[in-house]
Amino acid sequence: MNASLLALHRYTEAEPVLLAAAKGLETKRGANFYRTQDAYSDLRDLYVARGDSAHASQWAAKLRPQ
């Protein structure tokens, strides 16, 4: 659902869902778990789309190098 809301440009709805997902995944599986990384990436993309470079940079910094 998270990516679907992003694809539909429903950023206001997507943000709390993505934030909760990232927090839960980080707590339960750790920052390096691939789904946690996906949540970080989605949050970065959300903030880029909104023009919020400060928040986008915060989430981009959590992404592990590929």
mmJSON file of the N, C-alpha and C atoms, coordinates in Angstrom:
{"data_MODEL":{"atom_site":{
"group_PDB":["ATOM","ATOM","ATOM","ATOM","ATOM","ATOM","ATOM","ATOM","ATOM","ATOM","ATOM","ATOM","ATOM","ATOM","ATOM","ATOM","ATOM","ATOM","ATOM","ATOM","ATOM","ATOM","ATOM","ATOM","ATOM","ATOM","ATOM","ATOM","ATOM","ATOM","ATOM","ATOM","ATOM","ATOM","ATOM","ATOM","ATOM","ATOM","ATOM","ATOM","ATOM","ATOM","ATOM","ATOM","ATOM","ATOM","ATOM","ATOM","ATOM","ATOM","ATOM","ATOM","ATOM","ATOM","ATOM","ATOM","ATOM","ATOM","ATOM","ATOM","ATOM","ATOM","ATOM","ATOM","ATOM","ATOM","ATOM","ATOM","ATOM","ATOM","ATOM","ATOM","ATOM","ATOM","ATOM","ATOM","ATOM","ATOM","ATOM","ATOM","ATOM","ATOM","ATOM","ATOM","ATOM","ATOM","ATOM","ATOM","ATOM","ATOM","ATOM","ATOM","ATOM","ATOM","ATOM","ATOM","ATOM","ATOM","ATOM","ATOM","ATOM","ATOM","ATOM","ATOM","ATOM","ATOM","ATOM","ATOM","ATOM","ATOM","ATOM","ATOM","ATOM","ATOM","ATOM","ATOM","ATOM","ATOM","ATOM","ATOM","ATOM","ATOM","ATOM","ATOM","ATOM","ATOM","ATOM","ATOM","ATOM","ATOM","ATOM","ATOM","ATOM","ATOM","ATOM","ATOM","ATOM","ATOM","ATOM","ATOM","ATOM","ATOM","ATOM","ATOM","ATOM","ATOM","ATOM","ATOM","ATOM","ATOM","ATOM","ATOM","ATOM","ATOM","ATOM","ATOM","ATOM","ATOM","ATOM","ATOM","ATOM","ATOM","ATOM","ATOM","ATOM","ATOM","ATOM","ATOM","ATOM","ATOM","ATOM","ATOM","ATOM","ATOM","ATOM","ATOM","ATOM","ATOM","ATOM","ATOM","ATOM","ATOM","ATOM","ATOM","ATOM","ATOM","ATOM","ATOM","ATOM","ATOM","ATOM","ATOM","ATOM","ATOM","ATOM","ATOM","ATOM","ATOM"],
"id":[1,2,3,4,5,6,7,8,9,10,11,12,13,14,15,16,17,18,19,20,21,22,23,24,25,26,27,28,29,30,31,32,33,34,35,36,37,38,39,40,41,42,43,44,45,46,47,48,49,50,51,52,53,54,55,56,57,58,59,60,61,62,63,64,65,66,67,68,69,70,71,72,73,74,75,76,77,78,79,80,81,82,83,84,85,86,87,88,89,90,91,92,93,94,95,96,97,98,99,100,101,102,103,104,105,106,107,108,109,110,111,112,113,114,115,116,117,118,119,120,121,122,123,124,125,126,127,128,129,130,131,132,133,134,135,136,137,138,139,140,141,142,143,144,145,146,147,148,149,150,151,152,153,154,155,156,157,158,159,160,161,162,163,164,165,166,167,168,169,170,171,172,173,174,175,176,177,178,179,180,181,182,183,184,185,186,187,188,189,190,191,192,193,194,195,196,197,198],
"type_symbol":["N","C","C","N","C","C","N","C","C","N","C","C","N","C","C","N","C","C","N","C","C","N","C","C","N","C","C","N","C","C","N","C","C","N","C","C","N","C","C","N","C","C","N","C","C","N","C","C","N","C","C","N","C","C","N","C","C","N","C","C","N","C","C","N","C","C","N","C","C","N","C","C","N","C","C","N","C","C","N","C","C","N","C","C","N","C","C","N","C","C","N","C","C","N","C","C","N","C","C","N","C","C","N","C","C","N","C","C","N","C","C","N","C","C","N","C","C","N","C","C","N","C","C","N","C","C","N","C","C","N","C","C","N","C","C","N","C","C","N","C","C","N","C","C","N","C","C","N","C","C","N","C","C","N","C","C","N","C","C","N","C","C","N","C","C","N","C","C","N","C","C","N","C","C","N","C","C","N","C","C","N","C","C","N","C","C","N","C","C","N","C","C","N","C","C","N","C","C"],
"label_atom_id":["N","CA","C","N","CA","C","N","CA","C","N","CA","C","N","CA","C","N","CA","C","N","CA","C","N","CA","C","N","CA","C","N","CA","C","N","CA","C","N","CA","C","N","CA","C","N","CA","C","N","CA","C","N","CA","C","N","CA","C","N","CA","C","N","CA","C","N","CA","C","N","CA","C","N","CA","C","N","CA","C","N","CA","C","N","CA","C","N","CA","C","N","CA","C","N","CA","C","N","CA","C","N","CA","C","N","CA","C","N","CA","C","N","CA","C","N","CA","C","N","CA","C","N","CA","C","N","CA","C","N","CA","C","N","CA","C","N","CA","C","N","CA","C","N","CA","C","N","CA","C","N","CA","C","N","CA","C","N","CA","C","N","CA","C","N","CA","C","N","CA","C","N","CA","C","N","CA","C","N","CA","C","N","CA","C","N","CA","C","N","CA","C","N","CA","C","N","CA","C","N","CA","C","N","CA","C","N","CA","C","N","CA","C","N","CA","C","N","CA","C","N","CA","C","N","CA","C","N","CA","C"],
"label_alt_id":[null,null,null,null,null,null,null,null,null,null,null,null,null,null,null,null,null,null,null,null,null,null,null,null,null,null,null,null,null,null,null,null,null,null,null,null,null,null,null,null,null,null,null,null,null,null,null,null,null,null,null,null,null,null,null,null,null,null,null,null,null,null,null,null,null,null,null,null,null,null,null,null,null,null,null,null,null,null,null,null,null,null,null,null,null,null,null,null,null,null,null,null,null,null,null,null,null,null,null,null,null,null,null,null,null,null,null,null,null,null,null,null,null,null,null,null,null,null,null,null,null,null,null,null,null,null,null,null,null,null,null,null,null,null,null,null,null,null,null,null,null,null,null,null,null,null,null,null,null,null,null,null,null,null,null,null,null,null,null,null,null,null,null,null,null,null,null,null,null,null,null,null,null,null,null,null,null,null,null,null,null,null,null,null,null,null,null,null,null,null,null,null,null,null,null,null,null,null],
"label_comp_id":["MET","MET","MET","ASN","ASN","ASN","ALA","ALA","ALA","SER","SER","SER","LEU","LEU","LEU","LEU","LEU","LEU","ALA","ALA","ALA","LEU","LEU","LEU","HIS","HIS","HIS","ARG","ARG","ARG","TYR","TYR","TYR","THR","THR","THR","GLU","GLU","GLU","ALA","ALA","ALA","GLU","GLU","GLU","PRO","PRO","PRO","VAL","VAL","VAL","LEU","LEU","LEU","LEU","LEU","LEU","ALA","ALA","ALA","ALA","ALA","ALA","ALA","ALA","ALA","LYS","LYS","LYS","GLY","GLY","GLY","LEU","LEU","LEU","GLU","GLU","GLU","THR","THR","THR","LYS","LYS","LYS","ARG","ARG","ARG","GLY","GLY","GLY","ALA","ALA","ALA","ASN","ASN","ASN","PHE","PHE","PHE","TYR","TYR","TYR","ARG","ARG","ARG","THR","THR","THR","GLN","GLN","GLN","ASP","ASP","ASP","ALA","ALA","ALA","TYR","TYR","TYR","SER","SER","SER","ASP","ASP","ASP","LEU","LEU","LEU","ARG","ARG","ARG","ASP","ASP","ASP","LEU","LEU","LEU","TYR","TYR","TYR","VAL","VAL","VAL","ALA","ALA","ALA","ARG","ARG","ARG","GLY","GLY","GLY","ASP","ASP","ASP","SER","SER","SER","ALA","ALA","ALA","HIS","HIS","HIS","ALA","ALA","ALA","SER","SER","SER","GLN","GLN","GLN","TRP","TRP","TRP","ALA","ALA","ALA","ALA","ALA","ALA","LYS","LYS","LYS","LEU","LEU","LEU","ARG","ARG","ARG","PRO","PRO","PRO","GLN","GLN","GLN"],
"label_asym_id":["A","A","A","A","A","A","A","A","A","A","A","A","A","A","A","A","A","A","A","A","A","A","A","A","A","A","A","A","A","A","A","A","A","A","A","A","A","A","A","A","A","A","A","A","A","A","A","A","A","A","A","A","A","A","A","A","A","A","A","A","A","A","A","A","A","A","A","A","A","A","A","A","A","A","A","A","A","A","A","A","A","A","A","A","A","A","A","A","A","A","A","A","A","A","A","A","A","A","A","A","A","A","A","A","A","A","A","A","A","A","A","A","A","A","A","A","A","A","A","A","A","A","A","A","A","A","A","A","A","A","A","A","A","A","A","A","A","A","A","A","A","A","A","A","A","A","A","A","A","A","A","A","A","A","A","A","A","A","A","A","A","A","A","A","A","A","A","A","A","A","A","A","A","A","A","A","A","A","A","A","A","A","A","A","A","A","A","A","A","A","A","A","A","A","A","A","A","A"],
"label_entity_id":["1","1","1","1","1","1","1","1","1","1","1","1","1","1","1","1","1","1","1","1","1","1","1","1","1","1","1","1","1","1","1","1","1","1","1","1","1","1","1","1","1","1","1","1","1","1","1","1","1","1","1","1","1","1","1","1","1","1","1","1","1","1","1","1","1","1","1","1","1","1","1","1","1","1","1","1","1","1","1","1","1","1","1","1","1","1","1","1","1","1","1","1","1","1","1","1","1","1","1","1","1","1","1","1","1","1","1","1","1","1","1","1","1","1","1","1","1","1","1","1","1","1","1","1","1","1","1","1","1","1","1","1","1","1","1","1","1","1","1","1","1","1","1","1","1","1","1","1","1","1","1","1","1","1","1","1","1","1","1","1","1","1","1","1","1","1","1","1","1","1","1","1","1","1","1","1","1","1","1","1","1","1","1","1","1","1","1","1","1","1","1","1","1","1","1","1","1","1"],
"label_seq_id":[1,1,1,2,2,2,3,3,3,4,4,4,5,5,5,6,6,6,7,7,7,8,8,8,9,9,9,10,10,10,11,11,11,12,12,12,13,13,13,14,14,14,15,15,15,16,16,16,17,17,17,18,18,18,19,19,19,20,20,20,21,21,21,22,22,22,23,23,23,24,24,24,25,25,25,26,26,26,27,27,27,28,28,28,29,29,29,30,30,30,31,31,31,32,32,32,33,33,33,34,34,34,35,35,35,36,36,36,37,37,37,38,38,38,39,39,39,40,40,40,41,41,41,42,42,42,43,43,43,44,44,44,45,45,45,46,46,46,47,47,47,48,48,48,49,49,49,50,50,50,51,51,51,52,52,52,53,53,53,54,54,54,55,55,55,56,56,56,57,57,57,58,58,58,59,59,59,60,60,60,61,61,61,62,62,62,63,63,63,64,64,64,65,65,65,66,66,66],
"pdbx_PDB_ins_code":[null,null,null,null,null,null,null,null,null,null,null,null,null,null,null,null,null,null,null,null,null,null,null,null,null,null,null,null,null,null,null,null,null,null,null,null,null,null,null,null,null,null,null,null,null,null,null,null,null,null,null,null,null,null,null,null,null,null,null,null,null,null,null,null,null,null,null,null,null,null,null,null,null,null,null,null,null,null,null,null,null,null,null,null,null,null,null,null,null,null,null,null,null,null,null,null,null,null,null,null,null,null,null,null,null,null,null,null,null,null,null,null,null,null,null,null,null,null,null,null,null,null,null,null,null,null,null,null,null,null,null,null,null,null,null,null,null,null,null,null,null,null,null,null,null,null,null,null,null,null,null,null,null,null,null,null,null,null,null,null,null,null,null,null,null,null,null,null,null,null,null,null,null,null,null,null,null,null,null,null,null,null,null,null,null,null,null,null,null,null,null,null,null,null,null,null,null,null],
"Cartn_x":[0.818,0.0,0.862,1.991,2.846,3.271,3.826,4.296,3.127,1.985,0.799,0.384,0.396,0.038,1.05,2.314,3.328,3.089,2.83,2.601,1.396,0.433,-0.76,-0.584,0.628,0.943,0.075,-0.281,-1.078,-0.118,0.731,1.831,1.376,0.339,-0.147,-0.608,-1.229,-1.669,-0.498,0.438,1.565,2.537,2.738,3.764,3.616,2.467,2.394,2.524,2.043,2.154,3.623,4.339,5.756,6.592,6.294,7.035,6.833,5.608,5.328,6.011,5.988,6.63,8.132,8.753,10.194,10.56,9.804,10.085,9.927,8.825,8.589,9.629,9.94,10.943,12.314,12.672,13.975,14.08,12.999,12.985,13.062,12.275,12.179,13.262,13.662,14.577,15.923,16.028,17.277,17.321,18.256,18.369,18.824,19.544,20.077,19.145,18.044,17.078,16.545,16.403,16.055,14.715,13.76,12.463,12.581,13.425,13.673,14.299,15.263,15.902,14.892,13.953,12.889,12.048,11.744,10.954,11.732,13.027,13.863,13.851,13.991,14.001,12.672,11.582,10.254,10.079,10.558,10.462,11.323,12.512,13.351,12.61,12.038,11.324,10.116,9.411,8.258,8.688,9.753,10.191,10.805,11.463,11.958,10.774,9.741,8.554,7.863,7.932,7.315,8.224,9.456,10.401,11.002,10.99,11.516,12.896,13.901,15.24,15.867,15.514,16.085,15.653,14.352,13.877,14.35,14.389,14.878,16.321,17.126,18.531,18.654,17.775,17.802,17.583,16.608,16.307,17.337,17.862,18.906,20.151,20.439,21.609,21.499,20.292,20.078,20.232,20.27,20.402,21.831,21.963,23.308,23.79,25.081,25.632,25.387,25.146,24.904,26.021],
"Cartn_y":[-1.191,0.0,1.256,1.23,2.406,2.907,1.995,2.373,2.787,2.182,2.537,3.976,4.372,5.745,6.72,6.34,7.192,7.31,6.181,6.18,7.037,7.101,7.908,9.368,9.701,11.055,11.464,10.482,10.751,10.819,11.826,11.946,12.138,12.893,13.139,11.847,10.984,9.686,8.724,8.789,7.852,8.108,9.369,9.713,8.974,9.019,8.331,6.81,6.263,4.813,4.436,5.195,4.916,5.13,6.186,6.439,5.305,4.844,3.737,2.459,2.215,1.014,1.056,2.197,2.323,2.107,2.713,2.576,1.129,0.503,-0.885,-1.838,-1.691,-2.56,-2.353,-1.101,-0.805,-1.439,-1.353,-1.91,-3.437,-4.041,-5.503,-6.203,-5.596,-6.29,-5.595,-4.341,-3.607,-2.744,-1.812,-0.838,-1.454,-2.554,-3.14,-4.155,-4.487,-5.413,-4.787,-5.598,-5.047,-4.316,-4.77,-4.083,-2.738,-2.691,-1.427,-0.442,-0.928,-0.084,0.397,-0.473,-0.071,1.061,0.962,2.009,3.328,3.257,4.462,5.083,4.245,4.717,5.365,4.732,5.303,6.653,6.76,8.039,9.099,8.726,9.676,10.158,9.211,9.558,10.452,10.178,10.998,12.441,12.618,13.972,14.674,13.933,14.524,15.034,14.209,14.588,15.822,15.969,17.134,18.363,18.198,19.309,19.602,18.612,18.763,18.104,18.851,18.272,17.932,18.66,18.368,16.983,16.687,15.368,14.285,14.591,13.621,13.227,14.194,13.928,13.064,13.293,12.487,11.02,10.73,9.338,8.762,9.569,9.099,8.692,9.407,9.088,7.721,7.206,5.902,4.745,5.062,4.018,3.492,2.187,1.615,1.717,1.877,1.958,0.657,0.813,-0.376,-0.614],
"Cartn_z":[0.0,0.0,0.0,0.687,0.791,-0.579,-1.384,-2.716,-3.597,-3.407,-4.196,-3.919,-2.661,-2.322,-2.916,-2.911,-3.531,-5.024,-5.676,-7.122,-7.494,-6.6,-6.834,-6.395,-5.924,-5.447,-4.253,-3.444,-2.236,-1.044,-1.083,-0.132,1.308,1.505,2.866,3.516,2.751,3.273,3.417,2.503,2.503,3.653,3.991,4.98,6.317,7.005,8.301,8.169,7.077,6.86,6.696,5.885,5.651,6.908,7.643,8.885,9.886,10.027,10.95,10.479,9.18,8.638,8.89,8.618,8.818,10.283,11.173,12.61,13.059,12.663,13.062,12.509,11.237,10.62,11.238,11.474,12.074,13.461,14.237,15.588,15.566,14.7,14.696,13.876,12.775,11.863,11.677,12.088,11.955,10.708,10.716,9.633,8.314,8.366,7.139,6.474,7.111,6.524,5.234,4.204,2.898,2.884,3.648,3.681,4.423,5.436,6.127,5.151,4.388,3.384,2.336,1.969,1.033,1.62,2.909,3.568,3.583,3.867,3.84,2.447,1.451,0.069,-0.312,0.098,-0.178,0.51,1.732,2.438,1.76,1.345,0.596,-0.646,-1.387,-2.618,-2.348,-1.263,-0.896,-0.669,0.111,0.43,-0.779,-1.647,-2.898,-3.714,-3.83,-4.609,-4.033,-2.72,-2.075,-2.097,-2.545,-2.557,-1.201,-0.312,1.051,1.106,0.664,0.557,1.904,2.951,4.27,4.748,4.66,5.078,4.12,2.837,1.857,2.179,2.545,2.884,4.14,5.115,6.342,6.019,5.17,4.833,3.887,2.989,2.077,2.858,3.95,4.768,5.44,5.591,6.22,5.238,3.945,2.935,2.903,2.872,2.79,1.344,1.176,-0.191,-0.96,-2.251,-3.079,-4.037],
"occupancy":[1.0,1.0,1.0,1.0,1.0,1.0,1.0,1.0,1.0,1.0,1.0,1.0,1.0,1.0,1.0,1.0,1.0,1.0,1.0,1.0,1.0,1.0,1.0,1.0,1.0,1.0,1.0,1.0,1.0,1.0,1.0,1.0,1.0,1.0,1.0,1.0,1.0,1.0,1.0,1.0,1.0,1.0,1.0,1.0,1.0,1.0,1.0,1.0,1.0,1.0,1.0,1.0,1.0,1.0,1.0,1.0,1.0,1.0,1.0,1.0,1.0,1.0,1.0,1.0,1.0,1.0,1.0,1.0,1.0,1.0,1.0,1.0,1.0,1.0,1.0,1.0,1.0,1.0,1.0,1.0,1.0,1.0,1.0,1.0,1.0,1.0,1.0,1.0,1.0,1.0,1.0,1.0,1.0,1.0,1.0,1.0,1.0,1.0,1.0,1.0,1.0,1.0,1.0,1.0,1.0,1.0,1.0,1.0,1.0,1.0,1.0,1.0,1.0,1.0,1.0,1.0,1.0,1.0,1.0,1.0,1.0,1.0,1.0,1.0,1.0,1.0,1.0,1.0,1.0,1.0,1.0,1.0,1.0,1.0,1.0,1.0,1.0,1.0,1.0,1.0,1.0,1.0,1.0,1.0,1.0,1.0,1.0,1.0,1.0,1.0,1.0,1.0,1.0,1.0,1.0,1.0,1.0,1.0,1.0,1.0,1.0,1.0,1.0,1.0,1.0,1.0,1.0,1.0,1.0,1.0,1.0,1.0,1.0,1.0,1.0,1.0,1.0,1.0,1.0,1.0,1.0,1.0,1.0,1.0,1.0,1.0,1.0,1.0,1.0,1.0,1.0,1.0,1.0,1.0,1.0,1.0,1.0,1.0],
"B_iso_or_equiv":[0.0,0.0,0.0,0.0,0.0,0.0,0.0,0.0,0.0,0.0,0.0,0.0,0.0,0.0,0.0,0.0,0.0,0.0,0.0,0.0,0.0,0.0,0.0,0.0,0.0,0.0,0.0,0.0,0.0,0.0,0.0,0.0,0.0,0.0,0.0,0.0,0.0,0.0,0.0,0.0,0.0,0.0,0.0,0.0,0.0,0.0,0.0,0.0,0.0,0.0,0.0,0.0,0.0,0.0,0.0,0.0,0.0,0.0,0.0,0.0,0.0,0.0,0.0,0.0,0.0,0.0,0.0,0.0,0.0,0.0,0.0,0.0,0.0,0.0,0.0,0.0,0.0,0.0,0.0,0.0,0.0,0.0,0.0,0.0,0.0,0.0,0.0,0.0,0.0,0.0,0.0,0.0,0.0,0.0,0.0,0.0,0.0,0.0,0.0,0.0,0.0,0.0,0.0,0.0,0.0,0.0,0.0,0.0,0.0,0.0,0.0,0.0,0.0,0.0,0.0,0.0,0.0,0.0,0.0,0.0,0.0,0.0,0.0,0.0,0.0,0.0,0.0,0.0,0.0,0.0,0.0,0.0,0.0,0.0,0.0,0.0,0.0,0.0,0.0,0.0,0.0,0.0,0.0,0.0,0.0,0.0,0.0,0.0,0.0,0.0,0.0,0.0,0.0,0.0,0.0,0.0,0.0,0.0,0.0,0.0,0.0,0.0,0.0,0.0,0.0,0.0,0.0,0.0,0.0,0.0,0.0,0.0,0.0,0.0,0.0,0.0,0.0,0.0,0.0,0.0,0.0,0.0,0.0,0.0,0.0,0.0,0.0,0.0,0.0,0.0,0.0,0.0,0.0,0.0,0.0,0.0,0.0,0.0],
"pdbx_formal_charge":[null,null,null,null,null,null,null,null,null,null,null,null,null,null,null,null,null,null,null,null,null,null,null,null,null,null,null,null,null,null,null,null,null,null,null,null,null,null,null,null,null,null,null,null,null,null,null,null,null,null,null,null,null,null,null,null,null,null,null,null,null,null,null,null,null,null,null,null,null,null,null,null,null,null,null,null,null,null,null,null,null,null,null,null,null,null,null,null,null,null,null,null,null,null,null,null,null,null,null,null,null,null,null,null,null,null,null,null,null,null,null,null,null,null,null,null,null,null,null,null,null,null,null,null,null,null,null,null,null,null,null,null,null,null,null,null,null,null,null,null,null,null,null,null,null,null,null,null,null,null,null,null,null,null,null,null,null,null,null,null,null,null,null,null,null,null,null,null,null,null,null,null,null,null,null,null,null,null,null,null,null,null,null,null,null,null,null,null,null,null,null,null,null,null,null,null,null,null],
"auth_seq_id":[1,1,1,2,2,2,3,3,3,4,4,4,5,5,5,6,6,6,7,7,7,8,8,8,9,9,9,10,10,10,11,11,11,12,12,12,13,13,13,14,14,14,15,15,15,16,16,16,17,17,17,18,18,18,19,19,19,20,20,20,21,21,21,22,22,22,23,23,23,24,24,24,25,25,25,26,26,26,27,27,27,28,28,28,29,29,29,30,30,30,31,31,31,32,32,32,33,33,33,34,34,34,35,35,35,36,36,36,37,37,37,38,38,38,39,39,39,40,40,40,41,41,41,42,42,42,43,43,43,44,44,44,45,45,45,46,46,46,47,47,47,48,48,48,49,49,49,50,50,50,51,51,51,52,52,52,53,53,53,54,54,54,55,55,55,56,56,56,57,57,57,58,58,58,59,59,59,60,60,60,61,61,61,62,62,62,63,63,63,64,64,64,65,65,65,66,66,66],
"auth_comp_id":["MET","MET","MET","ASN","ASN","ASN","ALA","ALA","ALA","SER","SER","SER","LEU","LEU","LEU","LEU","LEU","LEU","ALA","ALA","ALA","LEU","LEU","LEU","HIS","HIS","HIS","ARG","ARG","ARG","TYR","TYR","TYR","THR","THR","THR","GLU","GLU","GLU","ALA","ALA","ALA","GLU","GLU","GLU","PRO","PRO","PRO","VAL","VAL","VAL","LEU","LEU","LEU","LEU","LEU","LEU","ALA","ALA","ALA","ALA","ALA","ALA","ALA","ALA","ALA","LYS","LYS","LYS","GLY","GLY","GLY","LEU","LEU","LEU","GLU","GLU","GLU","THR","THR","THR","LYS","LYS","LYS","ARG","ARG","ARG","GLY","GLY","GLY","ALA","ALA","ALA","ASN","ASN","ASN","PHE","PHE","PHE","TYR","TYR","TYR","ARG","ARG","ARG","THR","THR","THR","GLN","GLN","GLN","ASP","ASP","ASP","ALA","ALA","ALA","TYR","TYR","TYR","SER","SER","SER","ASP","ASP","ASP","LEU","LEU","LEU","ARG","ARG","ARG","ASP","ASP","ASP","LEU","LEU","LEU","TYR","TYR","TYR","VAL","VAL","VAL","ALA","ALA","ALA","ARG","ARG","ARG","GLY","GLY","GLY","ASP","ASP","ASP","SER","SER","SER","ALA","ALA","ALA","HIS","HIS","HIS","ALA","ALA","ALA","SER","SER","SER","GLN","GLN","GLN","TRP","TRP","TRP","ALA","ALA","ALA","ALA","ALA","ALA","LYS","LYS","LYS","LEU","LEU","LEU","ARG","ARG","ARG","PRO","PRO","PRO","GLN","GLN","GLN"],
"auth_asym_id":["A","A","A","A","A","A","A","A","A","A","A","A","A","A","A","A","A","A","A","A","A","A","A","A","A","A","A","A","A","A","A","A","A","A","A","A","A","A","A","A","A","A","A","A","A","A","A","A","A","A","A","A","A","A","A","A","A","A","A","A","A","A","A","A","A","A","A","A","A","A","A","A","A","A","A","A","A","A","A","A","A","A","A","A","A","A","A","A","A","A","A","A","A","A","A","A","A","A","A","A","A","A","A","A","A","A","A","A","A","A","A","A","A","A","A","A","A","A","A","A","A","A","A","A","A","A","A","A","A","A","A","A","A","A","A","A","A","A","A","A","A","A","A","A","A","A","A","A","A","A","A","A","A","A","A","A","A","A","A","A","A","A","A","A","A","A","A","A","A","A","A","A","A","A","A","A","A","A","A","A","A","A","A","A","A","A","A","A","A","A","A","A","A","A","A","A","A","A"],
"auth_atom_id":["N","CA","C","N","CA","C","N","CA","C","N","CA","C","N","CA","C","N","CA","C","N","CA","C","N","CA","C","N","CA","C","N","CA","C","N","CA","C","N","CA","C","N","CA","C","N","CA","C","N","CA","C","N","CA","C","N","CA","C","N","CA","C","N","CA","C","N","CA","C","N","CA","C","N","CA","C","N","CA","C","N","CA","C","N","CA","C","N","CA","C","N","CA","C","N","CA","C","N","CA","C","N","CA","C","N","CA","C","N","CA","C","N","CA","C","N","CA","C","N","CA","C","N","CA","C","N","CA","C","N","CA","C","N","CA","C","N","CA","C","N","CA","C","N","CA","C","N","CA","C","N","CA","C","N","CA","C","N","CA","C","N","CA","C","N","CA","C","N","CA","C","N","CA","C","N","CA","C","N","CA","C","N","CA","C","N","CA","C","N","CA","C","N","CA","C","N","CA","C","N","CA","C","N","CA","C","N","CA","C","N","CA","C","N","CA","C","N","CA","C","N","CA","C","N","CA","C","N","CA","C"],
"pdbx_PDB_model_num":[1,1,1,1,1,1,1,1,1,1,1,1,1,1,1,1,1,1,1,1,1,1,1,1,1,1,1,1,1,1,1,1,1,1,1,1,1,1,1,1,1,1,1,1,1,1,1,1,1,1,1,1,1,1,1,1,1,1,1,1,1,1,1,1,1,1,1,1,1,1,1,1,1,1,1,1,1,1,1,1,1,1,1,1,1,1,1,1,1,1,1,1,1,1,1,1,1,1,1,1,1,1,1,1,1,1,1,1,1,1,1,1,1,1,1,1,1,1,1,1,1,1,1,1,1,1,1,1,1,1,1,1,1,1,1,1,1,1,1,1,1,1,1,1,1,1,1,1,1,1,1,1,1,1,1,1,1,1,1,1,1,1,1,1,1,1,1,1,1,1,1,1,1,1,1,1,1,1,1,1,1,1,1,1,1,1,1,1,1,1,1,1,1,1,1,1,1,1]
}}}
